[in-house]
Amino acid sequence: MAKILDQFLEENLQELRGAGLYNEIDPVEGPNGPTIKVGGKDLVNLSSNNYLGLATDEGLKKLAKDAVDKYGVGAGAVRTINGTLDIHVRLEEKLAEFKGTEAAIAYQSGFNCNMAAISAVMDKNDAILSDELNHASIIDGCRLSRAKIIRVNHQNMDDLRKKAKEATESGQYNKVMYITDGVFSMDGDVANLPDAVQIAKEFDLITYVDDAHGSGVMGRGKGTVKHFGLEKEIDFQIGTLSKAIGVVGGYVAGKQQLIDWLKVRSRPFLFSTAMTPGDVAAVIGAVDKLLASDELVDKLWENGDYLKAGLKKLGFDIGNSETPITPCIIGEEKLAQQFSKRLMEEGVYAKSIVFPTVPKGTGRVRNMPTAAHTKEMLDEALAVYEKVGKELGVIG
């Protein structure tokens, strides 16, 4: 290794560990369900994005296996050569139906969607109004586009209107886009899409909603845009297939012309091999489940409300979450990591989240209850939270 690289890594890794900002990875021994095994120990799992429990669904596993038998383990090429299998076409038709749009395009991950879609439409002559708490993939997608990035105060519609007016009336930009998460993953709050749409209409802004944590959760599972009845108003609906859907991949849904453009100008679509057939089949099956029944979504919200009420009653600061995402805000980074470690020692896996994922001084343990949890599992978790919270002085 080059000496300068060795020095850089040694100094910076020590700094992260000393500040309580180094993330230890815990391999899961088996499926990522409502309980998991880590280090040979069974734990109640409150850190998974597997909102509906579909990652371990037996029916979806069979669909994936059958697709592998029929198509193979890989698509064999990029989509624009001969990597578009008929099952990919069915997936995109199903996603468009799910999101209430004319068309959809599938990518290999939700992160790829933001790399692909933003830079395919926006360039150095444009401006992007971006909520300051948007996901890292949005931030990176904006940077890749080379557009002027204008940070908007979180969920502040007055600030959005002010900056939209300045950007559109300056004459500096060909196009202006507003980008927001549908559900913000660290705090669980929901974007104010109705007011944002009105501002967008006033200033002719392109609207872009990344609904990674809203699809399968909000709007009877159809997402945050559906929750507000704005399917015809939002230009880009972005989603992941790795959270509530339980598999892997991502998609953009919108007008047919938009999807046609992304198929010829978005680089991850043009230069990366297509989603595997087994994943595609499982996703189609998962979406079919959501289109057929609200049962899993209802159970998710029931469990989310139950855990929230229990933690709040114990005296934890759970912020202002409007979704099943339930942060316990601890504050100091080292304490947040210590809190998470003690939870794990007592039988609950709830990972600490610290800077740079959240602002300094707002370290937290983020809880993600799912439809697969039982009340007994949640009661067990609450008992551990009470014990550890009192032990570390987080609650009285």
Disulfide bonds with the S-S distance in Angstrom:
none
